[in-house]
Amino acid sequence: MITLKNRIERIEKEEIIKSLEDCKYVMAHAARRLGITERMIGYKVKKYNIVIKKGEH
């Protein structure tokens, strides 16, 4: 069963990945685009196990 929390987390992860891709994996730029701090995007990247491509940041 998919809970509301799971859906929200999936959407959040997808938006973070999209923003990182659009900002060429520069976390500071992606964070500003999302309206969150650099610290918060770092936390969420770890939380969702998002892989930052080498040579892309």
N, C-alpha and C positions, 0 to 999 in steps of 0.2 A: 504494500500500500504506500503510495506516494503522499507524503504529508505536505502541508503548506510550507513548512520550514525547508524541506528538501527541494521544493520547487523554487523557492526564493534563492537558496544557495546555488542551484543550478544556473539560474538567470544571472546572479551576481558573478559567478565564475565565467560564464560566457561573455558578459560585458567587459570584464577585466581582460580576458584574452583578446577580445576584439580591439580594445583600446591599446593594449600593448603592441599588437600587430600594426595598428594604424600609426603608432608613435615609434615604430622601429625598435621596440623593446626598451625604450628609455623610460624607466619607471617614474621619474619625476614628471615628465610630460604626460604620461598616461594618468597619473594621479590627479594632476591639475585638470585634465579633461573630464575626469570622473567626479571632480569636486571633493576629493579626499586628500589626506596628507600622504607624503611619501612613506612615512612610518606605517600608515594603515595599509597602503598597497603592498608593502613588504610583508606585513602580517598575513594578508589575504593570499598572496602568492604562495607563502609557506603552507597556509591552512588548506588550500585547494591543490597543493602539489603541482603548481603551474611551472613548467620548465621554460626557463629563459634560454633561448637559443644562443649558443656561443658565437661570438662575432657579431651578434645582432644588437648588443647593448653598449 
